[in-house]
Amino acid sequence: MKTVYFVRHGESEANVDQIIAGGEFESPLTARGKAQAKTAGKSLKDKKIDVIVSSPMERTRDTAEFIALEIGYDPEKIIIDEDFIEVHNGYYSGKSYALRDQHIREGKLVRDIEHPDDVHKRVKRGLNRLGKLNGNSIVLVSHGATGRMVRAIAEDIPHHDFMSHERIGNTEIYKFTLE
């Protein structure tokens, strides 16, 4: 059995600006986000982490590196896994939540967002790879929406409405096990 510590990336500029930063939109960490990542690392220091895995996006890679430095893990050994990238938000990536919400109210929502079944399939594939890694204690650094899907899979709850599942805050740690 493996223990996974899912960590959502630190606060990004898009978080502050209320911009949808999907898998198509890079947004660097703020100074607060960097401090949050260091604090998460301190929280994980006594967990005997064997492996760190990260989404390929800048905000997650940077968060993973801050965690690695705090726990004494070589940042060069961080595994980048495309399956843990943020949900693709198509037209809305880089646009405001207010615009998306207005489109929802007006019935004009652009429906090119990654389908829940596709998100489920890729996250499940990524989790299966985690289960095959050497080591029993893994840090997985990813994103908010992807984290909701991780939780849906880990808790075996329906994934079709995964965005309505409990939110994972910036650098919040969600612990679960893989068989």
Protein Blocks (a to p, Z undefined) as FASTA:
>chain_A
ZZdddddddddfklmnopacdfkbccdddfklmmmmmmmmmmmmmnopabdcddfbfklm
mmmmmmmmmnopafklpccdfklpccdekjmnopafklmmmmmmnopaccfbccfklmmm
mmmmmmmmmmmpgcjbdcddddfklmmmmmmmmnopafklmmmpccddehiacddddZZ
